[in-house]
Amino acid sequence: MFDTDKHSSESEDEAEPENVQEKLLWAAYKGDTRLIERIISNDRTIVNFSDAEGYTALHRASSEGYSEVVQMLLSCGADVHARTIDWWTPLHCACKWNNAAVAQLLLDNGAYVNAVSKGNVTPLHAAASERRTRDVLVLLLNQPNIDMSIKNNSGDTAYDLSKRHNSNAELFKLVAPHISIS
């Protein structure tokens, strides 16, 4: 089998797929750079293949925090703006799972910091709704074009979510002193 840095134990449902497109998504999820390189070297057009829910290899690698895989996919033409069926971008995925190094790579490659999903969720909302996302919140809140006023479909700003879900609301105060922390 292949090296799997982050996921060393495999169950039967994690077996390597036969289909080359699914194999690319699996390799990105596992962080298997050698397999990705082999697949893409045979067909570079496959880099933006998406599954039934719209997730690409870049989404998968971003969720898992594989900076090397993300860089490889981007250099092979992966779409930094790719959307799932719910309009999540790879940046949403990186931010939800506190993968700040990956989020920085995506931003450096043109990811839109205020991209909204179908639920009007931005990457900042995705990070603010999780407990252990301080690193990525610091990164996002320091982006010059961050829009903290965007409300999701429930009427919440990222700050509202942060107050409710974690102890990082004070970070918003550092960036926007006019926010009332209570």
C-alpha positions in Angstrom: 0.0 0.0 0.0 1.1 3.7 -0.1 2.5 5.9 2.7 -0.3 7.6 4.7 1.2 10.2 6.9 -2.0 11.3 8.7 -4.1 8.1 8.4 -1.9 5.1 9.2 -4.6 2.6 10.0 -6.9 1.6 7.1 -10.3 0.0 7.3 -11.9 -1.9 4.4 -13.9 1.2 3.3 -10.7 3.1 2.9 -9.2 0.8 0.4 -7.6 2.4 -2.6 -10.3 2.9 -5.4 -9.8 1.4 -8.8 -11.2 4.4 -10.8 -8.4 6.9 -11.5 -10.5 9.9 -10.7 -11.6 8.5 -7.3 -8.0 7.4 -6.7 -6.9 11.0 -7.1 -9.4 12.2 -4.5 -8.4 9.3 -2.2 -4.7 10.1 -2.6 -5.3 13.8 -1.7 -7.3 12.7 1.4 -4.4 10.5 2.4 -1.7 13.0 1.5 0.0 10.5 -0.9 2.1 12.9 -3.0 3.7 10.0 -5.0 0.4 8.6 -6.1 -0.9 12.1 -6.9 2.2 12.8 -9.0 1.8 9.6 -10.9 -1.9 10.1 -11.6 -1.5 13.7 -12.7 1.6 13.0 -14.8 -0.6 10.6 -16.9 -3.4 13.1 -17.3 -3.1 16.7 -16.0 -6.8 17.4 -16.9 -7.9 15.2 -14.0 -6.6 17.7 -11.4 -10.1 19.3 -11.1 -12.2 16.2 -11.1 -14.9 16.4 -8.5 -17.1 13.8 -6.8 -20.9 13.8 -6.7 -20.8 16.5 -3.9 -18.4 18.7 -5.8 -15.3 18.0 -3.7 -12.0 18.1 -5.6 -8.6 16.8 -4.6 -7.8 20.4 -3.6 -10.8 20.4 -1.2 -9.7 17.1 0.3 -6.1 18.1 0.8 -7.2 21.4 2.2 -9.4 19.8 4.8 -6.7 17.4 5.9 -4.0 20.1 6.1 -1.6 18.7 3.5 0.4 21.8 2.4 2.7 19.8 0.1 -0.3 18.2 -1.7 -2.1 21.6 -1.9 1.0 23.2 -3.4 1.4 20.3 -5.9 -2.2 20.5 -7.0 -2.1 24.2 -7.4 1.1 24.0 -9.5 -0.7 21.5 -11.7 -3.6 23.8 -12.3 -6.1 23.0 -9.5 -8.9 25.5 -9.3 -8.5 27.5 -6.1 -12.1 28.7 -6.6 -13.6 25.2 -7.1 -17.0 24.9 -5.4 -18.9 22.0 -3.9 -22.6 21.6 -4.5 -23.0 23.7 -1.3 -20.6 26.3 -2.8 -17.8 25.5 -0.3 -14.3 26.4 -1.6 -11.0 24.7 -0.6 -10.5 27.8 1.6 -13.7 27.0 3.5 -12.4 23.5 4.1 -9.0 24.6 5.3 -10.5 27.1 7.7 -13.1 24.8 9.2 -10.3 22.4 10.2 -7.8 25.1 11.3 -5.3 24.4 8.6 -3.7 27.9 8.6 -0.7 27.0 6.5 -3.0 25.6 3.8 -5.3 28.6 4.1 -2.3 30.9 3.6 -1.2 28.9 0.5 -4.7 29.2 -0.9 -4.9 32.9 -0.2 -1.5 33.4 -1.8 -2.8 31.7 -4.9 -5.9 33.9 -5.2 -8.5 32.3 -3.0 -11.3 34.8 -2.2 -11.3 35.4 1.5 -15.0 36.4 1.5 -16.4 33.6 -0.6 -19.9 32.7 0.4 -21.5 29.3 0.4 -25.2 28.6 -0.3 -25.8 29.2 3.4 -23.9 32.5 3.0 -21.1 31.0 5.1 -17.7 32.6 4.6 -14.4 30.9 5.5 -14.4 33.2 8.5 -17.8 31.8 9.6 -16.5 28.2 9.1 -13.6 28.9 11.4 -15.6 30.9 13.9 -18.1 28.1 14.4 -15.4 25.6 15.5 -13.6 25.4 18.9 -9.9 24.9 17.8 -9.5 27.4 15.0 -7.4 30.2 16.6 -4.6 30.0 14.1 -6.8 30.3 11.1 -8.9 33.0 12.7 -5.8 35.1 13.3 -4.8 34.6 9.6 -8.2 35.5 8.3 -8.8 38.5 10.6 -5.5 40.0 9.4 -6.5 39.8 5.7 -6.9 43.4 4.4 -10.2 42.6 2.5 -11.9 40.6 5.2 -15.6 41.5 5.6 -16.7 40.8 9.1 -20.2 42.2 8.5 -21.3 39.3 6.3 -24.2 37.4 7.9 -25.0 33.8 7.2 -28.5 32.6 6.3 -29.3 32.4 10.1 -28.4 36.1 10.5 -25.1 35.5 12.3 -21.8 37.2 11.7 -18.6 35.2 12.2 -18.2 37.2 15.4 -21.6 36.0 16.7 -20.6 32.4 16.0 -17.3 32.8 17.7 -19.0 34.2 20.8 -21.3 31.2 20.9 -18.9 28.4 19.9 -15.4 29.1 21.2 -13.2 31.4 23.2 -11.8 33.3 20.3 -14.2 36.2 20.1 -11.5 38.5 21.6 -9.5 38.2 18.4 -12.3 40.1 16.6 -11.8 43.0 19.0 -8.1 43.2 18.1 -9.0 43.7 14.4 -12.2 45.7 14.9 -12.1 47.6 18.2 -15.6 48.9 17.6 -17.0 45.4 18.2 -18.6 45.2 21.7 -17.3 42.1 23.5 -19.8 41.1 26.2 
